[in-house]
Amino acid sequence: MAVTLRNDPQPEDLPPQQGDREVSPADSRLRSRRYEQKQSSTPESSRSVNRRRREHQLARSRNRSESQQLNGEANGIAAKGKSNGKPPKRSFGRSSEKRSKKPLTAAQRRQVRERHLARLATSPSTANPHPASPPETTAPRRPNSRTDNSSSLNRKRGVRSAQKRPLSPLLYVVRLLILGVGIGTIAGTILSISDPATRQSELNPTEKKEVQASDTGGGVPSPISLAQDLPDLKAKIQGLLVADSKLQPGVFFVDLDTNSYLDLDGSVLFPAASTIKVPILVAFFQDVDAGKIRLDEMLTLEPEVIGSGSGDLQYKKVGTQYTALEVATKMIAISDNTATNMLITRLGGQEVLNERFRRWGLTATGIQNPLPDLEGTNTTSPKDLAMLMSMVNQGDLLSMRSRDRLLSIMNRTVNNSLLPKGLGDGATIAHKTGDIGSLIADVGLVDMPSGKRYIAVVMVRRPHNDASASELIRQISRTAYEFFSQPPSTTPSTTSTPTGRTATTSQNITAGNLL
């Protein structure tokens, strides 16, 4: 009876787990799909399921390969027995294989079974072709060129890093220095932004140059260079003094176009009264230019700074706050004594301001007591005030912006009963008055309609509240304005020697002031 050989071994020659019929490719795929569904239904992670799936597919492929090898060997043995030692003909697939019509002998079946069992014994992955849970160690690792290259590169880097030489101490020091400079720069920037005192207003190049050239409290400004005396004006003013000998005036005029001047006891020491507020105002704007104080900074009204006399801040509630610019404006416009004391405190006190005045060259100017100084202990001189106004005018102490703001505040002075009364139509004056019982004074910068500008300072000692001193200041102002209104002469004037009467009067005034 003819026996048909199949690719798979016969049922009696296979292990009992294999089954008794050939598994078609469709059945194999179905079984694989069912197995995958069964494995995916178990509460395992997707990673474990994928690993088990790969292992199962590998085991199945190995079983198929073993079965094909066994079938090939069986077919070879059968063909050998049929051809009596002749080599079997080459087959080309299942469709072309010739089926042997003789059954296998007992010896042939035994030989096939022994070979199959020997292979199963040497291959643990095929001992159980359909395990309930495929072992995790049966799947061989696939070579991955990318992973292998990266691991090899990491090993090389590790070797290189281990072979690196230690850094020298000098390199460590350089790195620390660079780090320190960077941290210092960042910290300085943060502090400069957070500190309101450093938020200076933006200046154009011209103003920056002027601020650098000006004195900010540490340098010495250059005073104006006085040219020649004005004997004609001096003679006219001295004529006004003969009528009232009980008054002791000090007069100083400067023509800012020619630097000609009039000095009539201008260096004599006088009580400053409220004219001391002019150098305080200059110091205030100097600190504004230096960034030490802001115009919108809030100043608090404290009990110890309240001063009687002129001004309305003395009547305000303690603890009220005002901007620094508002306080400075009140100090000049309405001669507020409380506002003056607030600025003196904010600028550092009397001694700090006095030291600054001395650096400016104001030898006669000093603050001894807070305002109001009815006893006249605070002092100055006509020449000091005139030199101060000339330095402000030419930008030696302040920037152009601060200078213009200072002159604008002095233009708002409410008391216009002294120097302004002697000016003609169209003239303007930025000035500050001073008035206590023993003295009356006025200092100002006059702009004439013709464009000429001059400085006028008149201070008069008087009997207590004598009204004739105010009238004398008005007459001196009128005489000077008329003099400067005349067209300039073609020949320069020569300095004249004062007459005996004038010299005697000047000596008496000087002696009285020194007393």
C-alpha positions in Angstrom: 0.0 0.0 0.0 1.4 3.4 -1.0 2.2 5.9 1.8 2.0 9.6 1.1 4.8 11.6 2.7 4.0 15.0 4.0 6.2 17.9 4.9 5.4 17.4 8.6 6.4 14.2 10.4 3.8 11.5 11.0 1.7 11.7 14.1 3.3 8.6 15.6 6.8 10.2 15.1 5.9 13.6 16.7 5.5 14.5 20.3 2.0 14.1 21.7 1.6 17.9 21.9 1.9 18.4 18.1 -1.4 17.0 17.0 -2.5 14.6 14.3 -3.0 16.9 11.3 -1.1 19.4 9.3 -1.5 23.0 10.4 -2.3 25.2 7.4 -0.9 28.8 7.3 -4.4 30.2 7.8 -4.9 28.0 10.9 -1.5 29.1 12.2 -2.4 32.8 11.8 -5.7 32.2 13.5 -4.0 30.5 16.4 -1.5 33.3 16.6 -4.2 35.9 16.7 -6.2 34.0 19.4 -3.1 33.7 21.4 -2.4 37.4 21.1 -6.0 38.2 22.1 -5.6 35.9 25.1 -2.4 37.5 26.1 -3.7 41.0 25.7 -6.7 40.3 27.9 -4.4 39.5 30.8 -3.6 42.4 33.2 -0.1 43.0 31.9 1.6 46.1 30.5 1.7 46.6 26.8 5.5 46.2 26.9 5.2 42.7 28.4 2.5 41.7 25.9 4.7 42.8 23.0 7.6 40.9 24.4 5.6 37.7 24.8 4.2 38.1 21.3 7.7 38.4 19.8 8.8 35.3 21.8 5.8 33.3 20.7 6.4 34.2 17.0 10.1 33.2 17.3 9.2 29.9 18.9 6.6 29.2 16.2 9.1 30.0 13.4 11.7 27.7 15.0 9.1 24.8 15.3 8.2 25.3 11.6 11.9 25.2 10.6 12.5 22.0 12.6 9.5 20.3 11.1 10.6 21.2 7.6 14.1 19.8 8.3 12.6 16.5 9.6 10.3 16.2 6.6 13.2 16.8 4.3 15.3 14.1 6.0 12.4 11.6 5.9 11.8 12.3 2.3 15.5 11.8 1.6 15.6 8.5 3.4 12.6 7.3 1.5 14.1 8.4 -1.8 17.4 6.7 -1.0 15.7 3.4 -0.3 13.8 3.6 -3.6 16.9 4.5 -5.7 19.2 1.9 -4.1 21.9 4.3 -3.2 21.4 6.8 -5.9 21.1 10.5 -4.8 17.5 11.7 -4.8 16.3 14.0 -7.4 16.1 17.7 -6.5 12.7 18.9 -5.6 11.3 22.5 -6.1 8.7 23.0 -3.5 5.7 21.1 -2.2 3.9 21.0 -5.6 6.8 19.4 -7.3 7.6 16.8 -4.7 7.1 13.2 -5.6 5.3 11.2 -3.1 6.8 7.9 -2.1 4.3 5.0 -2.6 6.1 2.6 -0.1 5.5 3.0 3.6 8.4 3.6 6.0 10.0 0.7 7.6 10.1 0.3 11.4 13.8 1.1 11.3 13.2 4.3 9.3 10.5 5.5 11.6 12.7 4.8 14.6 15.5 6.8 13.1 13.3 9.7 12.3 11.8 9.7 15.9 15.3 9.5 17.5 16.6 12.4 15.5 13.5 14.4 16.3 13.8 13.7 20.1 17.5 14.5 20.0 16.8 17.9 18.5 14.0 18.6 21.0 16.4 17.7 23.8 19.1 20.1 22.5 16.6 23.0 21.8 14.8 24.2 25.0 12.7 26.6 23.0 11.0 23.8 21.0 10.4 21.4 24.0 7.0 23.1 24.5 5.9 24.7 21.2 2.8 26.3 22.8 3.7 27.2 26.3 1.1 28.7 28.6 3.4 31.6 29.4 6.4 32.0 27.0 9.6 32.4 29.0 11.0 35.9 28.9 14.6 34.7 28.2 13.9 32.8 25.0 13.8 35.9 22.7 17.3 36.7 21.5 18.4 40.3 21.4 18.3 41.8 17.9 21.3 43.8 17.0 20.6 47.5 16.9 23.3 49.5 15.2 22.1 52.8 16.6 22.1 51.6 20.2 25.4 49.9 19.8 27.0 53.0 18.3 25.6 55.2 21.1 26.8 52.9 23.8 30.2 52.6 22.2 30.4 56.4 21.9 29.4 56.8 25.6 32.2 54.3 26.6 34.7 56.3 24.5 33.5 59.6 26.2 33.9 58.0 29.6 37.4 57.0 28.7 38.2 60.4 27.4 36.8 62.2 30.5 38.8 59.8 32.7 41.9 60.6 30.8 41.4 64.5 31.0 44.0 66.3 32.9 43.0 68.4 35.9 42.5 72.1 35.4 45.2 74.4 36.6 44.6 76.8 39.6 45.1 79.8 37.3 42.2 78.8 35.1 40.0 78.4 38.2 41.0 81.9 39.4 40.2 83.4 36.0 36.8 81.7 35.9 36.0 83.0 39.4 37.0 86.5 38.4 34.7 86.4 35.4 31.9 85.1 37.5 32.4 87.8 40.1 32.4 90.6 37.6 29.2 89.3 36.0 27.4 89.0 39.4 28.6 92.5 40.4 27.3 94.0 37.2 23.9 92.4 37.5 23.6 93.4 41.2 24.7 97.0 40.4 22.1 97.3 37.7 19.3 96.0 39.9 20.2 98.4 42.7 20.5 101.4 40.4 17.0 100.6 39.0 15.4 100.0 42.4 16.9 103.1 44.0 14.8 106.2 43.1 17.6 108.6 44.0 19.6 107.3 40.9 16.8 107.9 38.4 18.2 111.0 36.9 16.4 112.8 34.1 17.7 112.3 30.6 19.9 115.2 29.5 20.9 116.1 26.0 24.6 116.3 25.2 24.8 120.0 25.8 23.2 119.7 29.2 25.4 116.8 30.1 28.5 118.8 29.3 27.2 121.7 31.4 26.5 119.5 34.4 30.0 118.0 34.2 31.5 121.5 34.0 29.3 122.7 36.9 30.1 122.3 40.6 28.1 119.4 42.2 29.4 120.1 45.7 33.0 119.0 45.3 34.6 121.3 42.8 35.3 125.0 42.9 33.4 127.1 40.4 35.0 129.9 38.4 33.7 133.3 39.4 32.9 135.9 36.9 35.9 138.1 35.7 34.9 141.7 36.6 36.1 144.2 34.0 36.0 147.8 35.1 34.2 150.0 37.6 31.2 152.1 36.6 32.1 155.5 38.1 29.2 157.4 36.6 26.6 155.1 38.1 28.5 155.1 41.4 28.5 158.8 41.6 24.8 159.0 41.0 24.0 156.4 43.7 26.3 158.0 46.2 24.3 161.2 45.7 21.2 159.4 46.9 22.9 158.5 50.1 23.7 162.0 51.3 20.0 162.8 52.1 19.7 160.2 54.8 22.8 159.3 56.7 21.1 157.0 59.2 20.9 154.3 56.5 23.8 152.1 55.7 23.5 150.5 52.3 25.6 148.0 50.5 25.3 147.9 46.7 26.7 145.7 44.0 25.7 145.8 40.2 27.2 143.8 37.4 26.6 144.4 33.7 26.6 140.9 32.3 27.2 142.1 28.7 30.5 143.9 29.5 31.3 142.5 33.1 31.5 146.1 34.3 30.5 146.5 37.9 29.5 148.8 40.7 30.8 148.0 44.2 29.6 150.2 47.0 30.5 148.5 50.3 29.6 145.2 48.5 32.0 143.1 50.7 30.6 144.3 54.0 28.9 141.7 56.1 25.1 142.1 56.4 22.3 140.1 58.1 21.0 137.8 55.3 17.3 137.8 56.4 15.4 135.9 53.6 18.1 136.5 51.0 19.8 133.4 52.5 17.2 131.4 50.7 18.8 132.1 47.3 22.0 130.0 48.0 19.8 127.3 49.5 17.7 127.2 46.3 20.9 126.9 44.3 22.1 124.0 46.5 18.7 122.3 46.1 18.9 122.3 42.3 22.5 121.3 42.4 21.5 118.1 44.3 18.7 117.6 41.7 21.4 117.7 38.9 23.5 115.2 40.9 20.6 112.8 41.4 20.6 113.2 45.2 17.1 114.5 45.3 14.1 114.3 43.0 11.7 117.1 42.3 8.7 114.8 43.0 10.2 113.5 46.2 7.8 113.8 49.1 8.9 115.9 52.1 7.0 115.6 55.4 6.1 118.5 57.6 7.7 117.8 61.0 7.1 119.8 64.2 10.8 120.8 64.6 10.9 122.6 61.2 7.9 124.8 61.6 8.9 128.5 61.6 6.9 131.5 62.3 6.8 134.7 60.2 6.0 134.5 56.5 4.6 131.5 54.7 1.5 129.3 55.1 3.1 125.9 55.8 3.3 126.8 59.5 -0.5 126.5 59.6 -0.7 123.1 58.0 -1.2 119.8 59.8 1.9 118.1 61.0 2.6 115.0 58.9 1.4 116.6 55.6 3.6 115.8 52.7 4.6 118.1 49.8 6.8 117.5 46.8 10.4 118.9 47.0 9.7 121.3 44.1 6.6 122.7 45.8 8.5 123.3 49.0 11.3 125.1 47.1 8.8 127.2 45.2 7.1 128.3 48.5 10.4 129.1 50.0 11.0 131.8 47.3 7.6 132.9 46.0 6.0 133.6 49.4 9.3 133.4 51.4 8.0 130.5 53.5 10.3 130.0 56.5 8.9 126.5 57.3 9.6 125.4 53.7 13.2 126.8 54.1 13.8 124.8 57.2 12.4 121.6 55.5 14.9 122.1 52.7 17.8 122.8 55.0 17.1 119.5 56.8 16.8 117.6 53.5 20.0 119.0 52.1 22.0 117.8 55.1 21.8 120.6 57.6 23.5 124.0 58.3 27.1 122.8 58.4 26.8 120.9 55.2 25.4 123.9 53.4 27.9 126.3 54.9 30.8 124.1 53.6 29.2 124.1 50.2 28.9 127.9 50.2 32.6 128.2 51.1 33.5 126.0 48.2 31.6 128.3 45.9 33.7 131.2 47.1 31.0 132.8 49.2 33.1 133.9 52.2 30.5 136.0 53.9 27.5 133.7 53.5 26.5 131.3 56.3 23.5 129.8 58.2 23.7 129.9 61.9 20.1 129.4 62.9 16.9 128.2 61.3 14.3 130.6 59.9 13.0 133.0 61.0 16.3 134.6 62.0 14.9 137.8 63.5 18.2 138.5 65.2 20.1 138.5 62.0 22.7 135.8 62.8 22.6 134.4 59.3 24.9 136.5 57.2 25.9 137.3 53.6 27.1 140.3 51.5 26.0 142.1 48.4 29.1 140.8 46.5 28.5 137.2 47.6 24.9 137.3 46.3 26.0 139.0 43.0 28.7 136.5 42.4 26.3 133.7 43.1 23.8 135.0 40.6 26.5 135.5 38.0 27.7 131.9 38.4 24.1 130.6 38.1 23.7 132.8 34.9 26.7 131.4 33.2 26.0 127.8 34.1 28.9 127.2 36.5 26.8 125.7 39.3 23.7 124.3 37.5 22.7 122.7 34.3 20.8 124.9 31.9 17.5 123.1 32.7 17.9 123.7 36.5 19.1 127.2 35.9 16.0 128.1 33.9 13.7 126.4 36.5 15.5 128.4 39.3 15.0 131.7 37.5 11.4 130.8 36.8 10.7 130.3 40.5 12.4 133.6 41.4 10.2 135.3 38.8 7.2 134.3 40.9 8.2 136.3 44.0 5.1 137.9 45.3 6.7 140.9 47.0 7.6 143.3 44.2 7.8 146.5 46.2 11.6 147.0 46.0 13.8 146.5 42.9 10.9 145.8 40.5 9.4 149.3 41.4 12.4 151.0 39.8 12.3 149.1 36.4 10.7 150.4 33.2 8.0 148.9 31.1 8.8 145.5 29.5 11.6 144.7 32.0 11.5 141.5 34.0 13.3 140.4 37.1 14.0 137.1 38.9 14.6 138.2 42.5 14.3 137.5 46.2 13.6 140.0 49.0 14.7 139.9 52.6 13.0 141.9 55.4 13.7 141.9 59.2 13.5 144.8 61.6 17.1 145.8 61.2 17.6 145.2 57.5 15.8 145.2 54.2 17.3 143.8 50.9 16.6 142.7 47.4 18.7 140.6 45.0 17.7 140.0 41.4 18.6 139.3 37.7 17.1 142.0 35.4 16.3 141.5 31.7 15.7 144.7 29.9 13.6 145.1 26.7 16.8 145.9 24.8 18.2 142.5 25.6 20.7 143.7 28.2 20.9 141.8 31.4 22.4 142.9 34.7 22.6 141.8 38.3 21.3 144.1 41.1 21.9 143.6 44.8 20.9 146.2 47.4 21.0 145.7 51.2 20.3 148.4 53.7 20.8 148.5 57.4 18.2 150.7 59.0 16.6 151.7 62.3 13.9 149.2 63.2 11.4 148.9 60.4 12.4 152.3 59.0 10.3 152.8 55.7 12.9 155.1 54.2 15.2 152.1 53.5 12.6 150.6 51.1 12.3 153.9 49.3 16.1 154.1 49.0 16.2 150.7 47.3 13.6 151.8 44.8 15.5 154.9 44.0 18.8 153.0 43.5 17.0 150.5 41.2 15.5 153.3 39.1 18.8 155.1 38.8 20.6 151.9 37.7 17.9 151.0 35.2 18.1 154.4 33.6 21.9 154.2 33.4 21.8 150.8 31.7 19.1 152.0 29.3 21.5 154.6 27.8 23.4 153.5 24.6 27.0 152.6 25.3 29.6 155.4 25.0 32.3 155.1 22.4 35.1 155.8 24.9 35.4 153.7 28.0 35.0 155.4 31.3 37.9 155.7 33.7 37.8 155.0 37.3 37.3 158.2 39.3 38.6 158.9 42.7 35.7 159.5 45.2 35.4 162.9 46.6 36.2 163.7 50.2 32.5 163.7 51.1 32.0 160.3 49.4 35.1 158.8 50.9 34.1 160.0 54.4 30.6 158.6 54.0 31.9 155.2 52.9 34.3 155.0 55.8 31.5 155.8 58.2 29.3 153.1 56.7 32.1 150.6 56.9 32.8 151.4 60.5 29.2 151.2 61.4 28.8 147.8 59.7 31.8 146.4 61.6 30.3 147.5 64.8 
